[in-house]
């Protein structure tokens, strides 16, 4: 079974909501109409009762005069009403007209209210299924209850009107819902047509052609914002693909250099017979190139893992012993170079993350500082904390970095012209790995440098 389309779901939801609204409104209107009809009946009965109440006293009260008076006031509706007079004890009085011989009775509630001077509205069942709306009103003269007048009217006409109204609703509500569903389907199709066009255009954009963009309609509505969002995503994908291709090309170039040197040395050694010492030199050079390939492969793997984020669960890491450990390694690396390594301020700080990855990031900064600091210079490490973040700083007095290159140095395989000499070693991935590790831990890395005056790299991490 195929899932319903958005267009169909919108139409069904719209129709269901409209049906619910129409049903509620119809029930309310039916109730209001019923209440209004009953109120009209009560008002009419009250008029008749007041006429009978204000008629002459019983001695001069004639049936023909009463009927003539009611016919004059009520017109044709007179035939629909019944009336009866009772004495104060609730007994019907003789000689008083009862229309259509319709017997009316005085309920205990109506009799009790009449003694209190109150009128009573009731609905009673008459002959058959017919119901009668009944009003009982006391006639008080001289402060005494002299008579009780009771008038009634059949509810059949009101029931007929309500029935006709209900039949009309039963026909109009489904018809209205059907027409609304058809209109809703047309509106949904029209509203979603731009989405279909965007989907078709998005399918035409492939990895080989990420330069295409979705056309904006210029309305500034939700569809235009969706197109802008998709265009932004395509732009980021294009940049990511470009970066990936450049990274692959740079990695291939870095791998080809030691492989070419390794192949050349082996080929030269095989052209003619060599002494054991010469073979030993060739094998030693080959071993160096193999070690360089291993370091490059390890750096590439570490960069890939760091970019994807730490795979191991993050645990609290005390940065003070980590920094002192890197300091010990830096002292050994600086031995014989004429560069001094020292530690300045160290404040206790704890972050959450991978201790091995963080150690590698700081060590990369120290190794980078040692490579580009001439003899007689110094490299200083410090650890501070404040405003919810820890800061690990590595400062050197090396050659410095031009302002235009301070962002490029964090890109993979980027080595500045002054540092491209092969004897410096490295693969151009150290700073890229350090930044990837810092970002994966929710932090960032900053650089402050002046050419010829040294550089200061700072890793900022959120405190645990």
PyMOL commands that set and color helices and strands:
alter all, ss='L'
color gray80, all
select helices_A, chain A and resi 6-53+58-60+63-80+99-101+108-115+156-204+222-271+276-308+319-333+355-371+403-405+408-410+417-419+422-424+430-440
alter helices_A, ss='H'
color red, helices_A
select strands_A, chain A and resi 81-87+120-125+131-141+144-154+315-318+340-346+350-353+378-386+389-396+444-450+454-462
alter strands_A, ss='S'
color yellow, strands_A
deselect
rebuild
show_as cartoon
